[in-house]
Amino acid sequence: MLQDISLESTTSADGTEIAYFRRGVGPALVITHGSVALSDDWIPATEHLAPYFTCLVMDRRGHGRSGDAIEYDLSTEAADIAAVMAVAGPGAHLMGHSYGALCALAYAETGRVEGTLLLFEPPLAVDGPVAGEGLHTYRELIAAGEYDAAIEYAVINIVRVPPDQIPALREAPLWATLVELSPTWTRELEQIDNLGADLTHYASINAAAHLIAGTETTPFLYASAQALVDVLPTASITYLDGMDHFAHVKEPAAFAAAVRAAASR
């Protein structure tokens, strides 16, 4: 771990320890990662965010250095965010990536985001269930211990990445993390599809919201971001030209610049 990063933790409402790393100076920015991911994935982006924000990057429950519990749904994720937001203090910004953006939305429905609510490509069921029938196959592969096959199946059939991109993904360091964390994805896919296609309940969120989406991302993720802009009362959107769902890893400087601009609106 880099010397300018401190490892810390807090306790969620159900007693689960939630770990996060702290890095930077300035207004607090709490970051919650997506499915099959870790807080460490955000080290490149926080290198460019740290001069402007005090970044508190969570390991969501069941991931990395955080604990876990048997009971699970989006309300437990919202409670975990609440614990870290309490550490961050008044006026903190909140950013969620992918499934982490859904967790951030669940938290924001309580009306407690005083800074900017930044949502990077939330996976909403805007054109039908995200996992749908594929969840059964994914669950079976996980139960059989076929984690690598489960990830390949999910990336193609649930995330909807073209099959010809799989060989390149397999060569990336990210693939090993996906495989290691694959069992945690089952319950998260269930939560995504349980939300359904009706987004009108998000209209109650009064935080200043800003969507971020890459122009080269998976179409349903792009559509999700656009759909939320139409629902959230104060939402705006930034399109990252030529970038995709992993812009924070692949092009961290450009991604961080977009976050800075959005948080200063």
C-alpha positions in Angstrom: 0.0 0.0 0.0 1.2 3.5 -0.8 2.6 5.6 2.0 0.0 8.4 1.6 -2.9 6.0 2.1 -4.1 5.1 5.6 -6.2 2.0 6.3 -9.1 2.6 8.6 -12.4 1.0 9.5 -15.8 1.8 11.1 -18.7 -0.3 12.3 -22.0 -0.6 10.5 -25.4 -0.7 12.2 -25.5 -4.5 12.4 -22.0 -4.7 13.9 -20.2 -5.5 10.6 -16.7 -4.0 10.3 -16.5 -1.8 7.2 -12.9 -1.0 6.0 -11.9 1.9 3.9 -8.8 3.7 2.9 -8.2 7.4 3.4 -6.2 9.5 0.9 -5.9 13.1 0.1 -6.9 16.6 1.3 -9.9 18.8 0.9 -13.6 18.1 1.0 -14.6 14.5 1.8 -15.5 12.1 -1.1 -16.8 8.7 -0.1 -16.4 6.1 -2.9 -18.1 2.8 -3.0 -17.0 0.2 -5.6 -19.0 -2.1 -7.9 -19.6 -5.8 -8.0 -16.6 -8.2 -8.0 -14.3 -5.3 -7.2 -12.2 -3.9 -4.3 -11.3 -0.5 -2.9 -7.8 -1.0 -4.2 -9.1 -0.7 -7.8 -9.5 3.0 -7.0 -5.9 3.6 -6.1 -5.1 5.0 -9.7 -8.1 7.3 -9.7 -7.5 8.6 -6.2 -3.9 9.5 -7.1 -5.5 12.2 -9.3 -8.4 13.0 -6.9 -6.3 13.3 -3.7 -5.0 16.8 -4.3 -8.6 18.0 -4.3 -10.6 15.6 -2.1 -10.1 13.6 1.1 -11.1 10.2 -0.5 -12.6 7.6 1.8 -12.8 4.5 -0.4 -14.8 1.6 1.0 -14.5 -2.1 0.7 -18.2 -3.1 0.6 -19.2 -5.9 2.9 -18.0 -9.2 1.8 -15.1 -7.6 -0.1 -11.4 -7.0 0.7 -10.8 -6.0 4.3 -14.4 -5.6 5.3 -16.5 -8.1 7.2 -19.8 -9.7 6.2 -23.0 -11.0 7.7 -25.7 -13.5 6.7 -28.5 -11.0 6.2 -28.1 -9.0 3.1 -29.9 -6.5 0.9 -29.5 -3.0 -0.4 -30.6 -1.6 3.0 -27.5 -3.2 4.6 -25.3 -1.6 2.0 -27.0 1.8 2.7 -26.2 1.3 6.4 -22.6 0.6 5.6 -22.4 3.8 3.5 -24.0 5.7 6.4 -21.3 4.5 8.8 -18.5 5.9 6.5 -20.4 9.1 5.7 -20.6 9.7 9.4 -16.8 9.5 9.5 -16.5 11.8 6.5 -18.6 14.5 8.2 -21.0 17.2 7.0 -21.0 18.2 3.4 -19.3 15.0 2.1 -19.7 14.0 -1.5 -20.7 10.4 -2.4 -19.7 8.5 -5.5 -20.8 5.0 -6.4 -19.6 2.9 -9.3 -21.8 0.2 -11.0 -23.6 -1.8 -8.3 -22.0 0.6 -5.8 -24.0 3.3 -7.5 -27.2 1.4 -6.6 -26.0 1.2 -3.1 -25.4 5.0 -3.1 -28.9 5.5 -4.5 -30.3 3.4 -1.7 -28.5 5.5 0.8 -29.5 8.8 -0.9 -33.2 7.8 -0.7 -32.8 8.6 3.0 -32.1 12.2 2.0 -28.8 12.6 3.7 -26.3 13.4 0.9 -25.2 17.0 1.6 -22.5 17.1 -1.2 -22.8 15.9 -4.8 -24.2 12.4 -5.4 -22.0 11.0 -8.2 -23.3 7.9 -10.0 -20.9 6.1 -12.4 -22.9 3.7 -14.7 -25.4 2.1 -12.3 -26.7 -1.2 -13.7 -30.5 -0.7 -13.7 -33.1 -3.0 -15.3 -34.2 -0.3 -17.7 -34.7 -2.8 -20.6 -35.7 -5.9 -18.7 -34.0 -7.9 -16.0 -30.2 -7.5 -15.9 -29.5 -11.1 -14.9 -32.9 -12.7 -15.6 -32.8 -16.4 -16.5 -29.0 -16.1 -16.5 -28.9 -15.9 -12.7 -29.9 -19.6 -12.5 -26.9 -20.7 -14.6 -24.6 -18.3 -12.8 -25.7 -19.6 -9.4 -25.2 -23.2 -10.5 -21.7 -22.6 -11.7 -20.8 -20.9 -8.4 -22.3 -23.8 -6.4 -20.1 -26.2 -8.4 -17.0 -24.1 -7.7 -16.6 -23.2 -11.4 -15.8 -19.6 -10.6 -13.8 -18.8 -13.8 -16.6 -20.2 -16.0 -19.2 -18.3 -13.9 -17.4 -15.0 -14.6 -17.1 -15.7 -18.3 -20.7 -16.6 -18.5 -21.8 -13.5 -16.5 -19.6 -11.1 -18.5 -21.1 -12.3 -21.8 -24.7 -13.0 -20.8 -25.4 -10.5 -18.0 -22.9 -7.6 -18.5 -23.3 -8.2 -22.2 -19.7 -7.7 -23.2 -19.2 -9.1 -26.8 -17.5 -12.6 -26.6 -14.6 -11.5 -28.8 -13.5 -9.2 -26.0 -13.1 -12.0 -23.5 -9.6 -13.0 -24.4 -8.3 -9.5 -23.8 -10.2 -9.3 -20.5 -8.6 -12.6 -19.4 -5.2 -11.1 -19.9 -6.0 -8.1 -17.6 -5.1 -8.2 -13.9 -8.7 -7.5 -13.2 -9.8 -11.0 -14.2 -8.2 -12.7 -11.2 -10.2 -10.3 -8.9 -13.4 -11.0 -10.7 -12.9 -14.8 -10.2 -12.0 -14.5 -6.6 -15.0 -12.4 -5.7 -17.5 -14.2 -8.0 -19.6 -15.8 -5.2 -20.5 -12.3 -3.8 -22.0 -11.4 -7.2 -24.9 -13.8 -6.8 -26.7 -11.8 -4.1 -26.0 -8.5 -5.8 -27.5 -9.7 -9.1 -30.6 -10.7 -7.2 -30.9 -7.2 -5.7 -30.5 -5.6 -9.1 -33.4 -7.6 -10.6 -35.5 -7.1 -7.5 -35.4 -3.4 -8.1 -37.3 -3.8 -11.4 -37.7 -1.3 -14.2 -39.7 1.4 -12.3 -37.3 4.1 -11.3 -39.9 6.7 -10.2 -39.1 6.1 -6.5 -35.7 7.8 -7.1 -37.6 11.0 -7.7 -37.7 11.5 -4.0 -33.9 12.0 -3.9 -33.1 15.7 -3.3 -29.3 15.6 -3.4 -27.5 17.3 -6.3 -27.0 14.3 -8.5 -24.6 13.8 -11.4 -24.3 10.8 -13.7 -21.1 9.7 -15.4 -21.2 7.3 -18.4 -18.6 6.3 -21.0 -19.6 6.4 -24.6 -18.0 3.0 -25.3 -19.7 1.3 -22.4 -22.2 -1.6 -22.5 -25.5 -0.2 -24.0 -27.7 -1.0 -21.0 -25.4 0.8 -18.7 -25.4 3.8 -20.9 -29.2 3.6 -21.0 -29.4 3.3 -17.2 -27.5 6.6 -16.8 -29.7 8.4 -19.2 -32.9 7.0 -17.6 -31.8 8.3 -14.2 -31.2 11.8 -15.5 -34.8 11.8 -16.5 -36.0 10.7 -13.0 -33.7 12.5 -10.5 -35.0 16.0 -10.0 -31.6 17.8 -10.1 -29.5 15.4 -12.2 -27.0 16.2 -14.9 -24.7 13.9 -16.8 -21.1 13.8 -18.1 -20.2 11.5 -21.1 -16.7 10.2 -21.1 -15.8 10.1 -24.8 -14.2 6.8 -25.9 -14.3 5.4 -22.3 -16.1 2.4 -20.8 -17.2 0.9 -17.5 -13.6 0.8 -16.2 -12.5 4.3 -17.0 -11.4 4.9 -13.4 -8.8 2.1 -13.9 -7.9 2.6 -17.6 -7.9 6.4 -17.8 -7.7 7.6 -14.2 -6.6 11.1 -14.9 -9.4 11.9 -17.3 -11.9 10.2 -15.1 -10.8 12.2 -12.0 -11.0 15.4 -14.0 -14.7 14.6 -14.8 -15.4 13.9 -11.1 -13.8 17.2 -10.1 -15.9 19.1 -12.6 -19.1 17.4 -11.5 -18.5 17.9 -7.8 -17.8 21.6 -8.3 -21.1 22.4 -10.2 
